[in-house]
Amino acid sequence: MAIYLVTLDLTRDDKAYRGLTDALKRYVHCRPQARVWLLDSEAKASRIRDELRQHVHPKDGIIVAQLKPQAAMMGETCHAWLKDGARRW
């Protein structure tokens, strides 16, 4: 298992990305910012990217990067989620 940081650079209105949002919500997740997601998954980063790219415009950008347990953030949005013993780093 791994925790992935997913960042999205989207070119269209958020309403155009309902399929993308639904795909992201299928993972165990936390959303610290509007276009940033944290996913807990057994999948490889490339598999997550390939799944998500089906729901975006070719000019959009997606980054999927594996986090390490020593990741740091400012703000409380996902702090408890990251520290939860259920996270599988």
N, C-alpha and C positions, 0 to 999 in steps of 0.2 A: 504494500500500500504506500501511497505517497500523497502529499499535499501539493497541489499545483496552484500557482498564481496565474489567472487568466485575465489578460487586459485586452480591451476591444477598442479599436479606432474605427468607428462606424460613420459612414457618409450620409446616411438617410435618417429620416425621422424614426424615433424609437418604435412607433407603431408598426413599422415595416419589419420588425425583428421578433415578432411573436414566436416563430418557430425556434429561433436562437434562444430566447428566454426559456421556452419550454424544455429545450435540450439541456441547458445548463441546470435547470431545476431538477432534472432526473438524477443528478449527482447529489451526494451529501455535500452541502455547500454553505457558504456564508458570503454575503455581499457587502464589503466594507465601503465601497464607493459606487457611483452610478454605473460605471463601465469596467468595474474590477470585481472579479469573483475569486473565491478560494474554493477549491474542489478537493474532496478526499476520495481517491479512486485507486483501483488496482490497474487501470489502463495506463499505457505509456502516453507521454505528452503528444507524440505524433498522432496517436489514435484519437485523442480528445480533439486536437486541432482539425483532423480530417472530418470528424463528426460535426464539429461546429461550422466548418467552412461551407457545408451544404446549405446553411441558413443565412449566408451573408452575400453581399455584392462583391464582385471580383476586385474592386478598388478598396474594399475594407481591409483592415488589418487585425490580426489575431496573434497574440503572444501567449504561449503556454509554457511555463517554466516551473520546474520542481523546486519547492522551498525546502530549507533545512530547518531543524528545530530551533536554531538560534536566530530565526527571522525576527525583525523588530518592526513595530508600526506605532504610529501616533494616533490616538483615538481609541475608543472602547468598543467600536462596532463589532469586531470579531475577536477581540482579545480572549474572552471566555471560551469561544468556539475553538480557537487554536490551542488553548491550554487544557481543554477537555481530554480526559483519559481515553475517550473513544477515538481520538485522532490517531491515525496510524502512519507515523512518519516513516 
